[in-house]
């Protein structure tokens, strides 16, 4: 008989639980747009309706490796999020504020 993960996790030593939680957090902190959309419970069609574009446009955006920040920002905001651009250096991170005033541009 299959066991529930919560039962298995409860039997893990605290160090293993902590490692598993840290790894899960890492995986959730970084994902492609299509996985982010799915994790938010949205279909491409639903997102297309919010952005007033056709569904194939969403598929195209999700496959891109290079796009305008305004396009990415619109996509993230349509999912209910907020885009922040952060530069990370060995001595710390800096939030780049130039992009906070970007207007809602057409997806492209």
KEKEFI-312517 format. One record per residue (C-alpha): residue in three letters; x, y, z; residue number from 1. Coordinates in Angstrom, 1 decimal. Layout:
BEGIN
<rec><code>ALA</code><X>X</X><Y>Y</Y><Z>Z</Z><pos>NUM</pos></rec>
...
//
This chain:
BEGIN
<rec><code>UNK</code><X>0.0</X><Y>0.0</Y><Z>0.0</Z><pos>1</pos></rec>
<rec><code>UNK</code><X>1.3</X><Y>3.5</Y><Z>-0.9</Z><pos>2</pos></rec>
<rec><code>UNK</code><X>2.2</X><Y>5.8</Y><Z>2.0</Z><pos>3</pos></rec>
<rec><code>UNK</code><X>1.4</X><Y>9.5</Y><Z>2.1</Z><pos>4</pos></rec>
<rec><code>UNK</code><X>4.5</X><Y>11.7</Y><Z>1.7</Z><pos>5</pos></rec>
<rec><code>UNK</code><X>3.6</X><Y>13.5</Y><Z>4.9</Z><pos>6</pos></rec>
<rec><code>UNK</code><X>3.9</X><Y>10.2</Y><Z>6.8</Z><pos>7</pos></rec>
<rec><code>UNK</code><X>7.3</X><Y>9.5</Y><Z>5.3</Z><pos>8</pos></rec>
<rec><code>UNK</code><X>8.5</X><Y>13.1</Y><Z>5.9</Z><pos>9</pos></rec>
<rec><code>UNK</code><X>7.4</X><Y>12.8</Y><Z>9.6</Z><pos>10</pos></rec>
<rec><code>UNK</code><X>9.8</X><Y>9.8</Y><Z>10.0</Z><pos>11</pos></rec>
<rec><code>UNK</code><X>12.7</X><Y>11.7</Y><Z>8.5</Z><pos>12</pos></rec>
<rec><code>UNK</code><X>15.4</X><Y>13.0</Y><Z>10.8</Z><pos>13</pos></rec>
<rec><code>UNK</code><X>15.2</X><Y>16.8</Y><Z>11.2</Z><pos>14</pos></rec>
<rec><code>UNK</code><X>18.4</X><Y>17.4</Y><Z>9.1</Z><pos>15</pos></rec>
<rec><code>UNK</code><X>16.9</X><Y>15.5</Y><Z>6.2</Z><pos>16</pos></rec>
<rec><code>UNK</code><X>13.6</X><Y>17.4</Y><Z>6.5</Z><pos>17</pos></rec>
<rec><code>UNK</code><X>15.6</X><Y>20.7</Y><Z>6.4</Z><pos>18</pos></rec>
<rec><code>UNK</code><X>17.6</X><Y>19.6</Y><Z>3.3</Z><pos>19</pos></rec>
<rec><code>UNK</code><X>14.4</X><Y>18.5</Y><Z>1.5</Z><pos>20</pos></rec>
<rec><code>UNK</code><X>12.7</X><Y>21.8</Y><Z>2.4</Z><pos>21</pos></rec>
<rec><code>UNK</code><X>15.7</X><Y>23.8</Y><Z>1.2</Z><pos>22</pos></rec>
<rec><code>UNK</code><X>15.8</X><Y>21.9</Y><Z>-2.1</Z><pos>23</pos></rec>
<rec><code>UNK</code><X>12.0</X><Y>22.4</Y><Z>-2.6</Z><pos>24</pos></rec>
<rec><code>UNK</code><X>12.4</X><Y>26.1</Y><Z>-2.0</Z><pos>25</pos></rec>
<rec><code>UNK</code><X>15.3</X><Y>26.3</Y><Z>-4.5</Z><pos>26</pos></rec>
<rec><code>UNK</code><X>13.2</X><Y>24.5</Y><Z>-7.1</Z><pos>27</pos></rec>
<rec><code>UNK</code><X>10.2</X><Y>26.8</Y><Z>-6.5</Z><pos>28</pos></rec>
<rec><code>UNK</code><X>12.4</X><Y>30.0</Y><Z>-6.7</Z><pos>29</pos></rec>
<rec><code>UNK</code><X>13.5</X><Y>29.3</Y><Z>-10.2</Z><pos>30</pos></rec>
<rec><code>UNK</code><X>11.3</X><Y>28.0</Y><Z>-13.1</Z><pos>31</pos></rec>
<rec><code>UNK</code><X>10.5</X><Y>28.8</Y><Z>-16.7</Z><pos>32</pos></rec>
<rec><code>UNK</code><X>7.5</X><Y>30.9</Y><Z>-17.5</Z><pos>33</pos></rec>
<rec><code>UNK</code><X>5.3</X><Y>28.0</Y><Z>-18.6</Z><pos>34</pos></rec>
<rec><code>UNK</code><X>5.9</X><Y>26.2</Y><Z>-15.3</Z><pos>35</pos></rec>
<rec><code>UNK</code><X>5.2</X><Y>29.4</Y><Z>-13.4</Z><pos>36</pos></rec>
<rec><code>UNK</code><X>1.9</X><Y>29.8</Y><Z>-15.3</Z><pos>37</pos></rec>
<rec><code>UNK</code><X>1.0</X><Y>26.2</Y><Z>-14.5</Z><pos>38</pos></rec>
<rec><code>UNK</code><X>2.0</X><Y>26.6</Y><Z>-10.8</Z><pos>39</pos></rec>
<rec><code>UNK</code><X>-0.3</X><Y>29.6</Y><Z>-10.7</Z><pos>40</pos></rec>
<rec><code>UNK</code><X>-3.2</X><Y>27.4</Y><Z>-12.0</Z><pos>41</pos></rec>
<rec><code>UNK</code><X>-3.5</X><Y>29.3</Y><Z>-15.3</Z><pos>42</pos></rec>
<rec><code>UNK</code><X>-3.9</X><Y>27.9</Y><Z>-18.8</Z><pos>43</pos></rec>
<rec><code>UNK</code><X>-2.4</X><Y>29.6</Y><Z>-21.8</Z><pos>44</pos></rec>
<rec><code>UNK</code><X>-5.9</X><Y>30.4</Y><Z>-22.9</Z><pos>45</pos></rec>
<rec><code>UNK</code><X>-6.8</X><Y>32.1</Y><Z>-19.6</Z><pos>46</pos></rec>
<rec><code>UNK</code><X>-3.6</X><Y>34.1</Y><Z>-19.7</Z><pos>47</pos></rec>
<rec><code>UNK</code><X>-4.2</X><Y>35.1</Y><Z>-23.3</Z><pos>48</pos></rec>
<rec><code>UNK</code><X>-7.7</X><Y>36.4</Y><Z>-22.4</Z><pos>49</pos></rec>
<rec><code>UNK</code><X>-6.2</X><Y>38.6</Y><Z>-19.6</Z><pos>50</pos></rec>
<rec><code>UNK</code><X>-3.6</X><Y>40.0</Y><Z>-22.0</Z><pos>51</pos></rec>
<rec><code>UNK</code><X>-6.0</X><Y>40.4</Y><Z>-24.9</Z><pos>52</pos></rec>
<rec><code>UNK</code><X>-4.0</X><Y>38.2</Y><Z>-27.2</Z><pos>53</pos></rec>
<rec><code>UNK</code><X>-4.4</X><Y>34.9</Y><Z>-28.9</Z><pos>54</pos></rec>
<rec><code>UNK</code><X>-3.3</X><Y>31.7</Y><Z>-27.2</Z><pos>55</pos></rec>
<rec><code>UNK</code><X>-0.5</X><Y>31.0</Y><Z>-29.7</Z><pos>56</pos></rec>
<rec><code>UNK</code><X>1.1</X><Y>34.3</Y><Z>-28.6</Z><pos>57</pos></rec>
<rec><code>UNK</code><X>1.4</X><Y>33.0</Y><Z>-25.1</Z><pos>58</pos></rec>
<rec><code>UNK</code><X>3.0</X><Y>29.7</Y><Z>-26.3</Z><pos>59</pos></rec>
<rec><code>UNK</code><X>5.5</X><Y>31.8</Y><Z>-28.3</Z><pos>60</pos></rec>
<rec><code>UNK</code><X>6.4</X><Y>34.0</Y><Z>-25.3</Z><pos>61</pos></rec>
<rec><code>UNK</code><X>6.9</X><Y>31.0</Y><Z>-23.1</Z><pos>62</pos></rec>
<rec><code>UNK</code><X>9.4</X><Y>29.5</Y><Z>-25.6</Z><pos>63</pos></rec>
<rec><code>UNK</code><X>11.4</X><Y>32.7</Y><Z>-26.0</Z><pos>64</pos></rec>
<rec><code>UNK</code><X>14.8</X><Y>33.1</Y><Z>-24.4</Z><pos>65</pos></rec>
<rec><code>UNK</code><X>15.0</X><Y>36.8</Y><Z>-25.3</Z><pos>66</pos></rec>
<rec><code>UNK</code><X>12.2</X><Y>39.4</Y><Z>-24.9</Z><pos>67</pos></rec>
<rec><code>UNK</code><X>11.5</X><Y>42.9</Y><Z>-24.0</Z><pos>68</pos></rec>
<rec><code>UNK</code><X>11.2</X><Y>43.6</Y><Z>-20.3</Z><pos>69</pos></rec>
<rec><code>UNK</code><X>7.8</X><Y>45.2</Y><Z>-20.9</Z><pos>70</pos></rec>
<rec><code>UNK</code><X>6.6</X><Y>41.9</Y><Z>-22.4</Z><pos>71</pos></rec>
<rec><code>UNK</code><X>7.8</X><Y>39.9</Y><Z>-19.5</Z><pos>72</pos></rec>
<rec><code>UNK</code><X>6.4</X><Y>42.5</Y><Z>-17.1</Z><pos>73</pos></rec>
<rec><code>UNK</code><X>2.9</X><Y>42.2</Y><Z>-18.7</Z><pos>74</pos></rec>
<rec><code>UNK</code><X>3.1</X><Y>38.5</Y><Z>-18.6</Z><pos>75</pos></rec>
<rec><code>UNK</code><X>4.0</X><Y>38.4</Y><Z>-14.9</Z><pos>76</pos></rec>
<rec><code>UNK</code><X>1.4</X><Y>41.0</Y><Z>-14.0</Z><pos>77</pos></rec>
<rec><code>UNK</code><X>-1.3</X><Y>39.0</Y><Z>-15.9</Z><pos>78</pos></rec>
<rec><code>UNK</code><X>-0.5</X><Y>36.1</Y><Z>-13.5</Z><pos>79</pos></rec>
<rec><code>UNK</code><X>-0.9</X><Y>38.4</Y><Z>-10.5</Z><pos>80</pos></rec>
<rec><code>UNK</code><X>2.7</X><Y>39.0</Y><Z>-9.9</Z><pos>81</pos></rec>
<rec><code>UNK</code><X>5.1</X><Y>41.9</Y><Z>-10.0</Z><pos>82</pos></rec>
<rec><code>UNK</code><X>8.4</X><Y>41.9</Y><Z>-11.9</Z><pos>83</pos></rec>
<rec><code>UNK</code><X>11.5</X><Y>43.2</Y><Z>-10.3</Z><pos>84</pos></rec>
<rec><code>UNK</code><X>14.9</X><Y>43.3</Y><Z>-11.9</Z><pos>85</pos></rec>
<rec><code>UNK</code><X>17.7</X><Y>42.6</Y><Z>-9.5</Z><pos>86</pos></rec>
<rec><code>UNK</code><X>21.5</X><Y>42.7</Y><Z>-10.2</Z><pos>87</pos></rec>
<rec><code>UNK</code><X>23.4</X><Y>40.3</Y><Z>-7.9</Z><pos>88</pos></rec>
<rec><code>UNK</code><X>27.1</X><Y>40.9</Y><Z>-7.1</Z><pos>89</pos></rec>
<rec><code>UNK</code><X>29.4</X><Y>39.1</Y><Z>-4.8</Z><pos>90</pos></rec>
<rec><code>UNK</code><X>29.0</X><Y>41.9</Y><Z>-2.2</Z><pos>91</pos></rec>
<rec><code>UNK</code><X>25.2</X><Y>42.2</Y><Z>-2.5</Z><pos>92</pos></rec>
<rec><code>UNK</code><X>22.2</X><Y>42.7</Y><Z>-4.6</Z><pos>93</pos></rec>
<rec><code>UNK</code><X>20.7</X><Y>45.9</Y><Z>-6.1</Z><pos>94</pos></rec>
<rec><code>UNK</code><X>17.1</X><Y>46.3</Y><Z>-7.3</Z><pos>95</pos></rec>
<rec><code>UNK</code><X>17.2</X><Y>48.2</Y><Z>-10.6</Z><pos>96</pos></rec>
<rec><code>UNK</code><X>14.6</X><Y>50.9</Y><Z>-10.5</Z><pos>97</pos></rec>
<rec><code>UNK</code><X>14.7</X><Y>52.1</Y><Z>-14.1</Z><pos>98</pos></rec>
<rec><code>UNK</code><X>12.0</X><Y>49.6</Y><Z>-15.1</Z><pos>99</pos></rec>
<rec><code>UNK</code><X>9.4</X><Y>50.5</Y><Z>-12.4</Z><pos>100</pos></rec>
<rec><code>UNK</code><X>8.0</X><Y>53.2</Y><Z>-14.7</Z><pos>101</pos></rec>
<rec><code>UNK</code><X>7.5</X><Y>51.0</Y><Z>-17.7</Z><pos>102</pos></rec>
<rec><code>UNK</code><X>4.1</X><Y>51.5</Y><Z>-19.2</Z><pos>103</pos></rec>
<rec><code>UNK</code><X>1.9</X><Y>48.5</Y><Z>-20.0</Z><pos>104</pos></rec>
<rec><code>UNK</code><X>3.1</X><Y>47.8</Y><Z>-23.6</Z><pos>105</pos></rec>
<rec><code>UNK</code><X>1.6</X><Y>45.4</Y><Z>-26.0</Z><pos>106</pos></rec>
<rec><code>UNK</code><X>2.9</X><Y>41.9</Y><Z>-25.8</Z><pos>107</pos></rec>
<rec><code>UNK</code><X>5.5</X><Y>41.4</Y><Z>-28.4</Z><pos>108</pos></rec>
//
